[in-house]
Structures are given as C-alpha cells and as structure tokens.
Amino acid sequence: MAVLLLDAWLFRGLFREQAKCSREQREFQEKGMVTVAKIVGRECEDGGEYPDTYYIFYQFRNDFIVKAELKNKHKHYYEMPEGFQVEIEYVSDNPVQSRLKL
C-alpha cells in the first residue's frame, strides 16, 4: 500500500511539473518578446560529488536582475565577460519570466 501511495505521489509531482512546463512554453509562444540583455555577473555552485552548477546574472531592465542556471547548450556564456550582450526572451505581461534564447 505504501508503495502505491509513493508511486501516486511521484506521478502527481511529475504531472504537475509537466503541466507547469507546458504552461510556461505556451506563455512564451503567445506573449514572448525577444530583446538583448547584458551579463552583469556569474556564479558557480560546487556540486561536490555531482557536477558543478553554473549561473549567470543578466539584466535587460533597470528594476531587476535575473539569475539563470546554465544548461549544457548555454554553458559558454559563463566564460563571457561582464557587459557581454545575450539574446533573451521574456513574457510581455510578466518580464520577470525570462530565459536565454537558443
């Protein structure tokens, strides 16, 4: 019985995460805007036994800075100097929701 409950709980969490990703994807498709942001910092989190995690901080508006985890396809941005410009996309009615453009 406990295994069934655990499986149901894990499935529910996976389903919720997929729904969130689908909703975000739809928002970018419907309301996505492309612009240029400036790299203003970087951070590396030591993973210990696991791979390190790399982040850059970018800014495309004066009122906030975004911390973006770099996946494999974007890792080269970690080597770029501060002030380097990157292309990003954001949701027009929620600019806090942004991501590095492919």
PyMOL commands that set and color helices and strands:
alter all, ss='L'
color gray80, all
select helices_A, chain A and resi 2-31+72-79
alter helices_A, ss='H'
color red, helices_A
select strands_A, chain A and resi 32-45+53-61+64-69+85-91+94-100
alter strands_A, ss='S'
color yellow, strands_A
deselect
rebuild
show_as cartoon
